[in-house]
Structures are given as structure tokens and as C-alpha cells.
């Protein structure tokens, strides 16, 4: 002890560093944190259905129908990147069983199509375009195969894993493998043309399929209604629950059988399985000429963004290539205006112009000070003493600011801690509440009618432990959009 007292004062301060808060509940893995940071990415539904005008192919489509006339992977990926998407997920195989790569394990693939004389590989071209344009690449591989003769038998599961192995070993880094829940029914099945049912609890042996992904692509996140890394939000409208916890009680964890509340998540939850909101820019998932006039408007896309990304989920927006193998001008026009409005909204963060104070700071340490919420770094955060779970944070400006969007983030490595909060404006000499909500998680976007004030207050109104707030952002839409009713 005497030796310690003899140390220089600067070293004694280092030794007395205030410890961070203890994690609360389930916490995300490194791969899940990387996924959370993406927030917005795209789906590319493209296969024989594009040319047959169907949503679900039967499995008997001749390979000759797949023949895009002007396939341009850079135009497709460029449309996603220009819209602000951080990656795309390609339907490498949909329920019809047609493979967009020359798989060794089926004849129902591009290798037997007239496109590029049977030498084409859509998976490779999209993957390479993603690398050129610096966005991530993922794959969808339907477990149901309406073409394969062995579907419903044990041999098919081995075949499915062989195809998965091809995708995970031949196309570079893959950020996600997307498994959906379509599980048997009518199909071609090698010419049998019959209905085949499977027990989806046991047939696919999901734990061993998931283990294959972990082995071959350790940082890839996997999707199903129960994860294991992120979950379906329970609808295909792109809308998360007003309360949307990142935690879930998945039960036995078998896809397609959960009774969990997918739209809202569950608290307390046993696992960190956050929600993905999947939705198409068109009524259908595949391109149909009849839907060229039914593309979602920029205002509709903005509404979806605020009700998905803005409720702590990630948004997976489908933009289907047409029969040329390109994204149509109608879709591009809507995406560009949507992106323009978002970029204009988040161009200026008024929080960075404010003086920020807090009712409590953990150990009075600058390491956990309120300035962290406006430094643009999600790895720093404001935290309070363990005994303070309902603190307040005040932003004050030299002159009034007009805004209508507030962005909040929690520091996710410590878990989802806040259960309710409120926002107040200083008006007529007193605080007046203008919004309140529950879950924050990765991001909570509060979108309100424009407010003009020189002071705004964040109150944490319910939390089982001290909060850890990584961001408080204050923004203004260039012209506030009228959101459609849901």
C-alpha cells in the first residue's frame, strides 16, 4: 500500500478509473453488432419467376426461360448503393429450385439456360459488383425445392447443404444467409407432380445446417423467424412494433414453430435476436410489368424507414431486377427521392451545436459524460451511477432551433437497458412533453410535427438499471413529409 501511495498523482488517477456499468440481460455478439450497424440493406428477388410472371415457381419451368437481355450487375448494385443500402441479399435459389449459379448438385440452374451460353453465374456477378462498389453481399437459399426429386427425403438435406457449401466457399465474404420458412407442398419434384409434406421441426436438422455456416463463414449472420442471429418481424410490410425489443424467447429455437411475439420482441428475453423488417418496393417480390405503376412512393418508403430502422430493427427493402436484368426507372426514381430526403434530414445534427448537461454522470467521470451523445461515435456513451436509473439530459442552444426528428441510441454491448423515455421542449417558461416511447435499442427515431425551442430534455422514465446512451441527435426534415396511415 505504501508503494501505491508513493506513485505520481497522474498514475493514481488512472488506477481509480470509474468502471463501466455491468451488462444487462442478453447482449449482442460481434457479428450481430456489425449487422446492427448496417441498418438498411436490400433484397434482390430474381429467377425464372421474373420471366414467367409468377411469385412462386412450381419447379417445372424450363431452364430456357431464364434469359435476361441486358443483365447489368453494376446497375443493380449501384441502385442499392445510391439508395443508401449497405448490402444486398440475392435469391440464389427460390422455392422453384432454379439456381442462379452453376451448382454441381442440380441441372435446374443457369448452366442449362441460354443466358451467356450456359456459362453465366448471377451469384458471382452480383458478388463481384458488391465488392467493386464496397457494399456487402448476402444470399437467400430456400430450404423448399419444388424441382428436386429428393425433396422430403433424407438425401435432399445433404444436397441442400452441398449447395450451401458452394455458396459459402466460392463467392468471397458473405454477410448473411437468409433462410425462410416455406416448408413443402405441391411441386414438380423431378416429374412426380405431387404434394410433399415434411416435419419442419426435424426434417432440415437446422442446428447442423447452422453449424456449417458458422464453420465456413463465422461472421455471417443468419435469419429465420427465430434467428439464430436476427428474426423476422412477423409481417412483410416492413413495420416493427411501436415497442420492439431486441430480445426474444425462441423456445426450442426451431424455425417455423415459434410462438414468440416477433413484432414486438419479448422482455425479459433469453436471447438477443433483433428484428429485420422485410418489404418490397412493389406489391410483389419479383418483377411484374403490371406493377410498374405501383412502386412505393418516397413518402411511403420514408414511413417504412421510420417504422423499421427507427424502431431498432434493420430494413431489408426488395428491389427486383426486371427481365433485362436491371432495376427499372420507376423504382430508381422513388429510391433517389427517398434517399435525397433522408440525406437532407440527417445532414445537420443540431445536438452538436448544443450545450449538453445531465442530472447525473457516472462517477463524475468525463468518460461517461453527456458530451458523448453528440460526438458521432456509437462506442462512447453517457452513463449514470448504478443507483440512478431515471436521469435527465438537457440540450440548450444559444438561439431557438426548429426540428422534427430525434435520434436515440443505446450502447448495445451493455444490453437493452431503457424501458421508457420522454422528450420535452422548453416553452412559455416551462417544460412541456412532446413525445414518449418505450424501447430504444440500436436506434429510436422520434418523428413529430416541427418544434421550435432553445432547450430540449430527454427523460429516462423507466429502466431496471442505469442507462447507457450512445446518441442523442436532433434533425429537421427539409419539408416534413405526410406519412400514410397504416
N, C-alpha and C positions, 0 to 999 in steps of 0.2 A: 504493500500500500504506500509506504514511504517513497518508493521509486516512482510510483504513478504520480504522486503529488509533486514530484520534482520535475515532471515533464513541462515543456513550454506551454503557455496558455492556449496557443493555437491547436496543439495536439490534443489537449484536454477537451476542447470544443468538439473536435472530430469524434473523440471517444464517446461523447454524450449525444451523438446524433439521435434525433427522435425516430423511433421505429415506425414503420408504416402500419396501417390498420391490418388486422388479420383478415384473410379471405372469408367471404360469407357464402355458404351453400356451394352448389356446383360451380365450377369455373371452366372457361373455355380452354381447349388445347391450342398449341401454336398454329396448327392447321386451321382451326376454327377462327382464330384471331385474324389470320390472313384473309379468310373468306369474309368476315365481318367488314374488313377494310375495303372490300370491293364495292359493296352496297348495290351496284347496278351492273347487270350483265345481260346477255341476250341468248335467245333460243333461235336455232335455225332449223325449222321443220322443212325437210327437202328429201323426196324419194319418189318412187313410182306414183304415189298419190298425187303429186304435183301435176302429173301428166294424165291421170285418169279422172281428175276432179273429185276425188274421194277424200274423206278424213281418215278412214281405216281401210287399208287394203285387205283383200281376202286371202292373199298369198298365192293366187294363181295368175297374177299379172305376168305376161311375158317380159323377159328382160329387155326386149327390144323397145318397150315403151319409154324407157329412161334414156332420153337423148336431148339434153339441153343444147340449144342452138348457139348460145354465146356466153358460156359459163365464164364468170369473172370473179375469182375468189377475192381479189383485192377490192373490187367494188363492193362486195358483200361485207367483208370485214371492215372496209372503210366506212360504210354506212353505220355500222355498230360503233366504231371508234368515234366518229363525228357526233354521234348521239350521246357520247359520254360513257358508253359501256366499257367496263374494264375487262371483258372477256366474252366469248360466245361458246355455246354448247350445241354441237351438231348432232342431229338424229342419225347416228352412224347406222343404226338398224331400228326400224319401227316394227309394229306388230306384223306387218306383211312379210317380214323376214328378209327383205331385199337389203343387201349390204352395200354401203357406199364406198367400200374398199374391196380389193380383190382377195377376199378371205379364202383360205385353203379349205375351209370347212363347210362350204356350200357352193352350189353352182348358181344360186339365186343372188347374183351380185353384178357389179359394174363390169366385171371381166367378161361377161357374156352379153353385154349391151353394145349397141353400135357406137356409143359415145367414145370418141378417140380410138375407134377400132378395138375396143375392149382393153385398151392399155391405160385407161384413166383411173384416177384414185381421188375421189372427192375429199376424203378424210385428210390425205396428205396435202392437197392443195389448200384447204382451209387452214390446216395446222401451220403450214408454211407462211400463209398470208398473215396469220396472227403473230407469228414471230417477227415478220417484216414490219408490222405496224405496232408492235410492242403491246399487244393485249393477250390475255390468257386464253387457252384452248381447253375445252372440255368435251366429253362425249356422253351421249344417251345411247344405251343399249337395251332394247326392250327384252324383258325375260320371256314374254309370249312371242312365239314364232308360228304364224299361221301357214308357213310354207314347209317347215321342216318335217320330214316323215316321222321322226322320233319324238316329236313334242308329246309330253305326257308320260314318256318312258324314262328310265334312269339314264339311258345313253345321251339324251338331249342335254342334260345338265353338264355332262363332260364337254359336249360340243359348245355349249354356251360359254363355259369357262375358257375353252380354247380360243374362241373369238375375242373374249375379253382380254386374254393374254396377248393376242395380236395387237389390239389397240393400245395396250399399256407398254408395249416393248418396241413398237415400230414408228411412233409418231412424236417422240420427244416428250417434254413435260406436259402433263395433263392436270388441270387444277381441280376437276371434279368428274366423278362418274355418277350419272343421273339414272337411277333405277325407278321405273314407275310401277303402278300396281295392277296393270292389265294381266289377268291370270286365266286364260283359257276360254274356250267357247268354240263357235263354228270356225272352220278353217279348211284349207286345201290339203295340208298335211301330206305332201308328196303324192297327191292324187286321191287320197281317201275320201275327201269331202265329207267330213263328219264333225260332230261336236265332241271335243275332248275336255274333260274336267280334271283339275288337279287339286290336291290339298295344299293350299298355299302356305300352310304352317310348316309343312315338312318337305315338299317336293324340291324346292330350289336349294335347300340347305344353305340359307343365307350366311350363317356365320363363316362357313368355309369360303364362300364367294367373296365376302368382305375381307377375309384374311388374305386372299390373293391380291386384292387391291392394296392392302397395307404392305404386302411384301414387295410388290412391283413398283408402286407409286406411293411412297409413305406419306407425302404431304398432300395427296389428293383428298378432298372432302367428298363424302358420299351422301346422296339424297335418297330418301324414301319417306313414306308418311311417318316413320319413326326413326329417321336418321340412317346411320348412327351419328352423322355429323350435323346435318340440318334437315328440317322436316317440311312437309307440305303444310300450307296454311289452311287447308280444308276447303278451298274454292279455287276456281280458275278465273276469277275476276280481278286478281291482284290486290285484294283488300285484306289486310290484317285486322284483328280485333282492336278496338279502341284501347283496350288493355291487351298487351301481347308480351307475355313473359318469354324469356329465352330458355326457361327450364320446363321440363316435361316429365311425367311419369309414364314411360312407354310400356309398362307391364312386362310381358315376356319378350318384347322387342322384335316380334315377327311382323314384317311389313304386311299391310293389308288387313290387319286384325286388331289394330289398336282401338281402345275406347277413350283414349286421351282427348282432351279439348285442344285440337290442333290450331284453331283460330286464335285462341287466347293464351295458349300455353297453360302451365299449371304452377301454382305457388302454394306450398313448397313443392319443388320438383326434385326428382332423384338424379336427373341427368341434364347437362347443358346441351339442348337440341333446339337451336333457334329456328325461326320460320323463314321460309322462302315464299315469296308471292309470285306465282307464275300466271301470266296472262298474255294473250296475243293482241297485236296491234289491229288485227282483223277479227271478225266473228269466228272464223275457223283457224285451225293451227297450220294447215297447209294452204298454199296459194290457190285461189279460185278466181277466175276472171270476173265472176258475178259479184265479187266483194270489193272490186276496185273503188267503188264509191262509198264503201262502208268502213274505211280506215278511221281509227280513233283520232279525234281532233287533238291539237296541242293542249287545250283546256282539259280534256278527258285524261290525257297522259299525265298532266300535272296533278290532277286529283288522285290518280293512282299512285304517283310518286310519293305524295304526302301521306297517303294511307298505307304505304308499304315501307319504304325507306324511312319515312317519318314516324313509323311506329316500331322501329327497331329491327325490322326484317330486311332481307335483301330482295330486290326486284329483278325478276327474270322475265324480260319482255321479248316475246317471239316476233321476229321479223322474217317471214317466209320468202325465200327466193322464188321467182316466177319461172315459167317454162324456158326462158332464155338462160336462167341461171344467174339472175341479177335481182336486186331489190328494186321494186317499182318506184317511179317518180312520186306517186301518191303517198307512199309510205315515207319516202325521203323528205317530202315537203313537210309532213307533220312532225317527223323526228327533228328536223332542223329548227323549226319554230319552237318546239318544246325545249330543245337544248338552249336556244337563244334566250328564252325567258329564264331558265334556271341559271345560266351563266350571269345574266344581268342581275338576278336576285342576289346571288351569293358573291358578287364582285366586291362589295364593300361590307365589312363587318364593323358595325358601329360599336361593338363591345371593345374593340381595340382602341377606340377613341375615348373610352370612359375611364373614370377613376373607380376602382372596384374595391369594396370593403366587405368584410364578413363579420358576423356576430361572434364567431369562434374560429380559431386556427389551431390545428393540431400541434400541441407543444409550443405554440407561438413560433413555429419554425417556418422560415421562408420557403423551405422545401415543399410545404403543403399550403402555401399562401394562395389567396384569391386571384392573384395575377396569373396563375397557371391556367385559368379557364379561358383566357383570351390570348394565349401565346402561340396558337396554331399547332400545338403538339399534343396529340392524344395520349402520350406517355407521361405527361405531367398532370397533376390534378390537385384540386383543393380538397382538403380533408379536415375533419374536426377531431376533437378529443373523443375517446371512446364513450364518454358519458353524455355526449351531445349528439343527438340523432335528428333533431328538428331545427337546424340553424337557418340563418338568412344570409343572403348575398345581395348587395346593393351596387348597381351601376349608376354613376352620375356623370352627366355631361355639362360642359360649360354653357351650352345652348341647347334648346329642345331638338330632339331628333324624331323623325317620322318613320315608323317601321310597321311591319305586319307579320314577320316570320321570326320566331325564336328557335334556335337550335340548341339542344342539350345533349350531352353525352356523359355516360358513366365510364369510369376506368375499369374495363371489363376483366382484367386479370384478378381483380378482387371480388368478382361476382356481381350480381344484380342486387343492389342494396336499397334503392329508393322504392317505396311503395306508393307514394303520392306526393304531389307538389302543387304549388300555386304561383302565379305570376301577378304582380301588382304594378300599377303605374301611379306616379305622384300627380294628383290632380286636385285643384281647388284646395291646396293646403293639407291634403291627407292622402293616405294610401288607399287605392281602390283596386280590387281584384278584377282582372280582365280575362283570366284563363286558369284552368286547373286540369290536372290529369293524373294518371297513375304511373304505369311503367315508363322507364326511360331506356335503359339498356344501351345498345350500340348508338342509337340516335333517336331523339324525340323532336319532331318538327311541329311546333305550335303555329298554326296559320290563322290569323284573326283579321278583323277589319282594321284599317290603318289607325295607329295610335301616335299621338304627338305628345312627348313629355321630355323632361330633363332628368328624370330618375325612374329606374325600373328595379323591382325587387323580385328575387327568387326566394320562395319559402319552401323548404322541405317540410311537409306536413305529416308524413308518416314514414318511418324507417325502423327496422329492427336493430340496426347498428349505425354507426356513424357513416355519413355519405362519403363518396369519393367521386367528385365531379370533374371530368376532364375538359368539358367545353360548355361555355355559355356564349352563343353567338346571337347577334341581333341584326336583322336584314330587312330590306324592303323590296318587294316585287316592283318592277318598273311600272306596270299598270296592273293592279290586283285583278286576278282572273276570277270569273264567276264559276265556281265548281258545280258540276252537275249533281243533281240529287241522286242518292243511292236507294 
